[in-house]
Amino acid sequence: MEGNLEHLTELSEDIKDSTDKLLEITSDSFWSQSNLINVGASLLKGILIFVVGYLLIRYALKLINHILKKGGATKSAIYYIEIIFKFLGYFFVIVIAANTMGFQTNSLITLVASLGLSIALALRGSLTALASGIMIVLTRLIKAGDRVFIEGTEDLLVVEEIRLFNTIFKNRKNITVVLPNEKIMQNKVENLSKTEYVYTDVKIGIPLKDDIEKARQIIKTCLDNNDRVLKGHDYIIGVSGTSDSCIDILVSAPVVPEDYIIMQLELREVIMNKLKENGIMKPVLQREIRLL
């Protein structure tokens, strides 16, 4: 607190000096004594520095954008880097131009730094989200278009856009889902789009009395005949458990990430219909009641 008061005192003194200087400039005595060429030269230098700095920043942004795109950087990464570069670049250009024109900026810079620290402490939650967003982009944990499961959410989510403090997703119902970036970093993320194919699982129940091997061959035929099941990769067809009335068969088939959800529904329907055609009916839970 004392440090901030000292900075405010220094800033007020600088403002007073600048005010006195402005009053001096507007007086008749100043214009009669001052060298107009020197005054004009200082102003012209300051304006020239700002214009050149502005043009250099624009050129540097285009160059950075080109290099990052050529290096395979994501749109989100380019967005973050451009914002940081713009802020730092314009800040330094304005300070240099102001110093050249005779304005005192040392105390202002110190005050801004102190206020920045105070704001950072007050908004540490938002800064955590910002830092998480930067880490998501730099580590390429996810990117636009990826299909992901995030711990704490039920649906498969498609990444739409990674922003400063949060990330925008769409779920299978085409509903927009917004998650804070720190939640993404703190929870388990299953990214289906990191590989060329994934296995989608379907559980099928058959009666205890039916032939497991016969059911297995019927299911394999269904997978072989489905165009969206990737060939050249092994299927997984096996018993995952039993209950009082049925045997649970796990069917795991390789598909592209885009077909992960739709193939679960499609395979379940196709396999159940094919089993029914071959006399393997879905088991009905039966209960025996005895009266004593």
C-alpha positions as CSV (number, residue, x, y, z in Angstrom):
1,M,0.0,0.0,0.0
2,E,2.8,2.4,0.9
3,G,4.6,1.6,-2.3
4,N,1.5,2.5,-4.3
5,L,1.1,5.8,-2.4
6,E,4.7,6.7,-3.3
7,H,4.1,5.9,-7.0
8,L,0.9,8.0,-6.9
9,T,2.9,10.9,-5.3
10,E,5.5,10.6,-8.0
11,L,2.9,10.5,-10.7
12,S,1.1,13.6,-9.3
13,E,4.4,15.4,-9.3
14,D,5.0,14.5,-12.9
15,I,1.5,15.6,-13.8
16,K,2.1,18.9,-12.1
17,D,5.4,19.3,-14.0
18,S,3.6,18.5,-17.3
19,T,0.8,21.0,-16.5
20,D,3.3,23.7,-15.7
21,K,5.0,22.9,-19.0
22,L,1.7,23.2,-20.9
23,L,0.9,26.5,-19.2
24,E,4.4,27.7,-20.1
25,I,3.9,26.6,-23.7
26,T,0.6,28.5,-24.0
27,S,2.1,31.8,-22.6
28,D,3.2,34.6,-25.0
29,S,6.6,34.7,-23.3
30,F,7.3,31.1,-24.3
31,W,6.6,31.6,-27.9
32,S,8.7,34.8,-28.0
33,Q,11.7,33.0,-26.3
34,S,11.4,29.4,-27.4
35,N,12.9,28.0,-30.6
36,L,9.9,26.8,-32.6
37,I,12.1,24.6,-34.7
38,N,13.2,22.6,-31.6
39,V,9.6,22.2,-30.4
40,G,8.4,21.1,-33.8
41,A,11.3,18.7,-34.2
42,S,10.5,17.0,-30.9
43,L,6.8,16.6,-31.8
44,L,7.7,15.4,-35.3
45,K,10.2,12.9,-33.9
46,G,7.6,11.5,-31.5
47,I,5.0,11.2,-34.3
48,L,7.5,9.7,-36.6
49,I,8.5,7.1,-34.0
50,F,4.9,6.1,-33.4
51,V,4.1,5.8,-37.2
52,V,7.3,3.8,-37.9
53,G,6.6,1.6,-34.8
54,Y,3.1,1.0,-35.9
55,L,4.2,0.0,-39.4
56,L,6.9,-2.3,-38.0
57,I,4.5,-4.0,-35.6
58,R,2.0,-4.6,-38.5
59,Y,4.9,-6.0,-40.6
60,A,6.2,-8.2,-37.7
61,L,2.6,-9.5,-37.1
62,K,2.3,-10.6,-40.7
63,L,5.8,-12.2,-40.6
64,I,5.0,-14.0,-37.3
65,N,1.6,-15.2,-38.7
66,H,3.3,-16.6,-41.8
67,I,6.0,-18.4,-39.8
68,L,3.6,-19.9,-37.4
69,K,1.2,-21.1,-40.1
70,K,4.2,-22.6,-42.0
71,G,5.2,-24.3,-38.8
72,G,1.8,-25.9,-38.4
73,A,0.6,-23.7,-35.5
74,T,-3.1,-23.7,-34.7
75,K,-5.3,-20.7,-35.1
76,S,-5.7,-20.5,-31.4
77,A,-1.9,-20.4,-30.9
78,I,-1.5,-17.6,-33.5
79,Y,-4.3,-15.7,-31.8
80,Y,-2.6,-15.8,-28.4
81,I,0.8,-14.9,-29.7
82,E,-0.6,-11.9,-31.8
83,I,-2.4,-10.5,-28.8
84,I,0.7,-10.6,-26.6
85,F,3.0,-9.2,-29.3
86,K,0.5,-6.3,-30.0
87,F,0.2,-5.3,-26.4
88,L,3.9,-5.3,-25.7
89,G,4.8,-3.7,-29.1
90,Y,2.3,-0.8,-28.8
91,F,3.1,-0.2,-25.2
92,F,6.9,0.3,-25.9
93,V,6.2,2.4,-29.0
94,I,3.9,4.7,-27.1
95,V,6.4,5.1,-24.2
96,I,9.4,5.8,-26.5
97,A,7.3,8.3,-28.5
98,A,6.1,10.1,-25.4
99,N,9.7,10.3,-24.0
100,T,10.9,11.8,-27.3
101,M,8.3,14.5,-27.1
102,G,9.3,15.4,-23.6
103,F,6.7,13.7,-21.4
104,Q,7.8,12.0,-18.2
105,T,6.9,8.3,-18.3
106,N,9.1,6.7,-15.7
107,S,6.7,7.1,-12.8
108,L,3.8,6.1,-15.1
109,I,5.5,2.9,-16.0
110,T,6.2,2.1,-12.3
111,L,2.6,2.8,-11.4
112,V,1.3,0.7,-14.3
113,A,3.5,-2.2,-13.1
114,S,2.2,-1.8,-9.5
115,L,-1.4,-1.7,-10.7
116,G,-0.8,-4.7,-12.9
117,L,0.4,-6.6,-9.9
118,S,-2.6,-5.6,-7.8
119,I,-5.0,-6.5,-10.7
120,A,-3.2,-9.9,-11.1
121,L,-3.7,-10.7,-7.5
122,A,-7.4,-9.7,-7.6
123,L,-8.0,-11.6,-10.8
124,R,-5.8,-14.6,-10.1
125,G,-8.7,-17.0,-11.0
126,S,-9.1,-15.4,-14.5
127,L,-5.3,-15.4,-14.9
128,T,-5.3,-19.1,-14.1
129,A,-7.8,-19.6,-16.9
130,L,-5.7,-17.5,-19.2
131,A,-2.5,-19.5,-18.4
132,S,-4.5,-22.7,-18.9
133,G,-5.6,-21.5,-22.3
134,I,-2.0,-20.8,-23.3
135,M,-0.9,-24.2,-22.1
136,I,-3.7,-25.9,-24.1
137,V,-2.5,-24.1,-27.2
138,L,1.2,-24.6,-26.7
139,T,0.9,-28.3,-25.8
140,R,-1.7,-28.9,-28.5
141,L,-3.8,-30.8,-26.0
142,I,-6.8,-30.1,-28.2
143,K,-7.5,-28.0,-31.3
144,A,-10.5,-26.9,-33.3
145,G,-12.3,-29.9,-34.8
146,D,-11.0,-32.5,-32.3
147,R,-13.5,-34.9,-30.8
148,V,-12.9,-35.3,-27.0
149,F,-14.3,-36.7,-23.8
150,I,-13.6,-34.5,-20.8
151,E,-13.9,-35.9,-17.3
152,G,-17.0,-34.4,-15.7
153,T,-19.0,-34.2,-18.9
154,E,-21.1,-37.0,-20.4
155,D,-21.2,-36.3,-24.1
156,L,-18.6,-36.5,-26.8
157,L,-17.6,-32.9,-27.5
158,V,-16.3,-31.3,-30.7
159,V,-13.9,-28.4,-30.2
160,E,-15.2,-25.3,-31.9
161,E,-12.8,-22.5,-30.6
162,I,-10.2,-22.0,-27.9
163,R,-10.5,-18.6,-26.4
164,L,-8.5,-16.6,-23.8
165,F,-10.4,-17.9,-20.8
166,N,-12.6,-20.7,-22.0
167,T,-13.1,-23.2,-24.8
168,I,-16.3,-23.5,-26.9
169,F,-17.6,-27.0,-27.8
170,K,-20.5,-28.6,-29.6
171,N,-22.1,-31.8,-28.3
172,R,-23.9,-34.5,-30.3
173,K,-27.2,-32.5,-29.8
174,N,-25.6,-29.5,-31.5
175,I,-25.7,-27.6,-28.2
176,T,-22.9,-25.2,-27.5
177,V,-20.9,-26.1,-24.4
178,V,-18.5,-23.6,-22.7
179,L,-15.9,-24.9,-20.3
180,P,-13.3,-22.9,-18.4
181,N,-9.8,-23.6,-19.6
182,E,-8.6,-24.5,-16.1
183,K,-11.2,-27.3,-15.9
184,I,-9.9,-28.8,-19.1
185,M,-6.3,-28.8,-17.8
186,Q,-7.3,-30.2,-14.4
187,N,-9.4,-33.1,-15.7
188,K,-8.7,-36.2,-17.8
189,V,-9.1,-35.5,-21.5
190,E,-9.6,-38.4,-24.0
191,N,-8.9,-37.0,-27.5
192,L,-10.3,-39.4,-30.2
193,S,-8.8,-37.3,-33.0
194,K,-5.2,-37.9,-32.0
195,T,-5.3,-41.3,-33.9
196,E,-6.5,-42.4,-37.3
197,Y,-9.0,-44.8,-35.8
198,V,-10.7,-45.7,-32.5
199,Y,-12.6,-48.7,-31.2
200,T,-16.3,-48.2,-30.5
201,D,-17.9,-50.6,-28.1
202,V,-21.4,-52.2,-28.2
203,K,-22.8,-54.6,-25.7
204,I,-25.2,-57.3,-26.9
205,G,-27.2,-59.7,-24.6
206,I,-28.1,-63.2,-25.7
207,P,-29.9,-66.0,-23.8
208,L,-27.8,-68.3,-21.7
209,K,-29.0,-71.3,-23.7
210,D,-27.8,-69.9,-27.1
211,D,-24.5,-70.9,-28.8
212,I,-21.9,-68.2,-28.1
213,E,-19.8,-69.3,-31.1
214,K,-22.7,-69.0,-33.5
215,A,-23.5,-65.5,-32.2
216,R,-19.8,-64.6,-32.6
217,Q,-19.8,-65.6,-36.3
218,I,-23.1,-63.7,-36.9
219,I,-21.6,-60.5,-35.3
220,K,-18.4,-60.9,-37.3
221,T,-20.4,-61.1,-40.5
222,C,-22.2,-57.9,-39.6
223,L,-18.9,-56.2,-39.0
224,D,-17.4,-57.5,-42.3
225,N,-20.4,-56.2,-44.3
226,N,-20.4,-52.7,-42.8
227,D,-18.5,-50.2,-44.9
228,R,-17.8,-47.9,-42.0
229,V,-16.0,-50.5,-40.0
230,L,-12.3,-50.2,-40.9
231,K,-10.8,-53.3,-42.5
232,G,-7.3,-54.5,-41.8
233,H,-7.7,-54.2,-38.0
234,D,-8.8,-56.9,-35.6
235,Y,-12.3,-57.0,-34.1
236,I,-12.9,-57.7,-30.5
237,I,-15.8,-60.0,-29.8
238,G,-16.0,-61.8,-26.5
239,V,-18.0,-62.4,-23.4
240,S,-17.8,-59.5,-21.0
241,G,-20.1,-60.9,-18.3
242,T,-23.2,-62.9,-17.4
243,S,-26.4,-62.4,-15.5
244,D,-29.4,-64.6,-14.4
245,S,-30.9,-64.5,-17.9
246,C,-28.3,-63.6,-20.4
247,I,-24.7,-63.6,-21.6
248,D,-23.2,-60.1,-22.3
249,I,-21.1,-60.0,-25.4
250,L,-18.8,-57.1,-26.0
251,V,-18.3,-56.0,-29.6
252,S,-15.5,-53.6,-30.3
253,A,-15.0,-52.4,-33.9
254,P,-12.4,-50.0,-35.4
255,V,-13.9,-46.8,-36.9
256,V,-12.8,-43.3,-37.7
257,P,-13.3,-40.8,-34.9
258,E,-16.1,-39.0,-36.7
259,D,-18.2,-42.2,-36.7
260,Y,-17.6,-43.1,-33.0
261,I,-21.1,-42.3,-31.7
262,I,-23.2,-43.1,-34.8
263,M,-21.6,-46.5,-35.2
264,Q,-22.5,-47.5,-31.6
265,L,-26.2,-47.0,-32.5
266,E,-25.9,-48.5,-36.0
267,L,-24.0,-51.6,-35.0
268,R,-26.3,-52.4,-32.1
269,E,-29.4,-52.3,-34.4
270,V,-27.8,-54.2,-37.2
271,I,-26.4,-57.0,-34.9
272,M,-29.6,-57.4,-32.9
273,N,-31.7,-57.7,-36.1
274,K,-29.3,-60.2,-37.6
275,L,-29.3,-62.3,-34.4
276,K,-33.1,-62.3,-34.3
277,E,-33.2,-63.5,-37.9
278,N,-31.0,-66.4,-36.9
279,G,-33.2,-67.4,-34.0
280,I,-31.2,-65.7,-31.2
281,M,-33.7,-63.6,-29.4
282,K,-33.0,-60.9,-26.9
283,P,-33.4,-62.5,-23.4
284,V,-36.4,-61.6,-21.3
285,L,-35.9,-61.3,-17.6
286,Q,-37.9,-64.0,-15.9
287,R,-38.7,-64.2,-12.2
288,E,-40.0,-67.2,-10.3
289,I,-42.4,-66.5,-7.4
290,R,-43.1,-69.2,-4.9
291,L,-46.0,-69.1,-2.5
292,L,-45.4,-70.8,0.8
